[in-house]
């Protein structure tokens, strides 16, 4: 039996990326769900409650599945050119050297889609790090 990296038994293809920043969790969360929201989700308003829909200026749409304030938000995520949605989870975790930001996405349609999203969310984390990390730290 051959194992395929990123292929889950019940969730289709999935991927995860993370970065640890030299900042405490609270301001990182506030940034990601406030001024930094356009960096990872796009220009939109993200609701507080499960079931609240959103749509970005780039045409990505979905709905909030769950939100644990200060820690995690799960939502569906579907770009305008995809025929299916995926589940995207953003998690903010305390780490020994600051705060880890993690993106996890599942229900991806193929290995190619997984590779595309790995590149996308890696670039997003780089943009977040550049926008939020104080000069002189990294």
C-alpha positions as CSV (number, residue, x, y, z in Angstrom):
1,X,0.0,0.0,0.0
2,X,1.4,3.4,-1.0
3,X,1.1,6.4,1.3
4,X,0.4,9.7,-0.4
5,X,1.4,12.8,1.5
6,X,-1.6,15.0,2.2
7,X,-4.3,12.5,1.3
8,X,-6.6,11.9,4.3
9,X,-9.0,9.0,4.5
10,X,-12.1,11.1,5.2
11,X,-11.1,14.7,4.3
12,X,-9.7,14.4,0.8
13,X,-6.4,16.2,0.2
14,X,-5.2,18.4,3.0
15,X,-2.3,20.7,3.9
16,X,-0.9,22.7,6.8
17,X,1.6,25.5,7.2
18,X,2.8,27.3,10.3
19,X,5.1,30.1,11.4
20,X,6.2,31.2,14.9
21,X,6.5,34.9,15.5
22,X,8.3,36.6,18.4
23,X,5.0,38.2,19.7
24,X,2.4,37.3,22.4
25,X,-0.8,35.5,21.2
26,X,-3.3,38.3,22.0
27,X,-2.0,41.0,19.6
28,X,-1.4,38.4,16.9
29,X,-5.0,37.2,17.1
30,X,-6.3,40.8,17.2
31,X,-4.2,41.6,14.1
32,X,-5.3,38.5,12.2
33,X,-9.0,39.1,12.8
34,X,-8.7,42.9,12.5
35,X,-6.3,44.9,10.3
36,X,-4.6,41.8,9.0
37,X,-7.7,40.0,7.8
38,X,-7.2,41.2,4.2
39,X,-3.8,39.6,4.2
40,X,-5.1,36.1,4.6
41,X,-8.8,36.1,3.8
42,X,-9.3,39.2,1.7
43,X,-11.3,42.4,2.2
44,X,-14.5,41.2,4.0
45,X,-16.2,41.2,7.3
46,X,-15.9,37.9,9.2
47,X,-18.8,37.1,11.5
48,X,-18.6,36.0,15.1
49,X,-21.1,33.1,14.9
50,X,-21.2,29.8,13.2
51,X,-23.2,29.9,10.0
52,X,-22.5,33.6,9.2
53,X,-21.6,33.9,5.5
54,X,-18.8,36.1,4.1
55,X,-17.6,37.1,0.6
56,X,-14.3,38.8,-0.2
57,X,-13.6,41.5,-2.8
58,X,-11.7,38.8,-4.8
59,X,-14.8,36.5,-4.9
60,X,-13.8,34.0,-2.2
61,X,-16.9,33.0,-0.3
62,X,-17.8,30.8,2.6
63,X,-19.2,30.7,6.1
64,X,-17.9,30.6,9.6
65,X,-18.1,27.1,11.0
66,X,-16.8,27.8,14.5
67,X,-14.8,30.5,16.3
68,X,-12.9,30.2,19.6
69,X,-11.9,33.7,20.5
70,X,-8.2,34.2,20.8
71,X,-7.4,30.7,19.5
72,X,-9.1,29.4,16.3
73,X,-11.5,30.1,13.5
74,X,-12.8,27.4,11.1
75,X,-14.6,28.4,7.9
76,X,-15.5,27.1,4.5
77,X,-13.4,28.7,1.8
78,X,-14.2,28.7,-1.9
79,X,-12.5,30.8,-4.6
80,X,-14.7,31.9,-7.5
81,X,-13.1,29.5,-10.0
82,X,-13.6,26.3,-7.9
83,X,-16.7,24.1,-8.0
84,X,-16.2,23.0,-4.4
85,X,-15.6,24.5,-1.0
86,X,-12.8,23.5,1.4
87,X,-12.5,23.8,5.2
88,X,-9.9,26.3,6.3
89,X,-8.7,26.6,9.9
90,X,-6.6,29.4,11.3
91,X,-5.1,28.6,14.7
92,X,-3.1,30.9,17.0
93,X,-1.0,29.0,19.6
94,X,1.3,30.2,22.4
95,X,4.9,29.0,21.7
96,X,8.1,29.1,23.7
97,X,9.5,31.8,21.5
98,X,6.2,33.7,20.9
99,X,3.1,32.7,18.9
100,X,2.6,30.1,16.2
101,X,0.1,30.9,13.4
102,X,-1.1,27.8,11.7
103,X,-3.3,27.3,8.6
104,X,-4.8,23.9,7.9
105,X,-7.0,23.2,4.9
106,X,-8.8,20.0,4.0
107,X,-11.3,18.8,1.4
108,X,-8.9,19.8,-1.4
109,X,-9.7,18.1,-4.7
110,X,-6.3,16.9,-5.8
111,X,-2.6,16.7,-5.2
112,X,-2.2,19.7,-7.6
113,X,-4.7,21.7,-5.6
114,X,-2.9,20.8,-2.4
115,X,0.4,22.0,-3.9
116,X,-1.2,25.3,-5.0
117,X,-2.6,25.9,-1.5
118,X,0.7,25.0,0.2
119,X,2.4,27.7,-1.9
120,X,-0.5,30.2,-1.3
121,X,-0.7,29.8,2.5
122,X,3.1,29.8,2.8
123,X,3.2,33.2,0.9
124,X,0.3,34.4,3.1
125,X,2.3,33.6,6.3
126,X,5.3,35.4,4.9
127,X,3.2,38.5,4.2
128,X,1.7,38.3,7.8
129,X,5.2,38.0,9.3
130,X,6.4,41.0,7.3
131,X,3.4,43.0,8.3
132,X,3.3,42.2,12.0
133,X,6.9,41.4,13.2
134,X,8.7,44.3,14.7
135,X,11.7,45.6,12.8
136,X,14.9,43.8,14.1
137,X,13.1,40.6,15.1
138,X,12.1,37.6,13.0
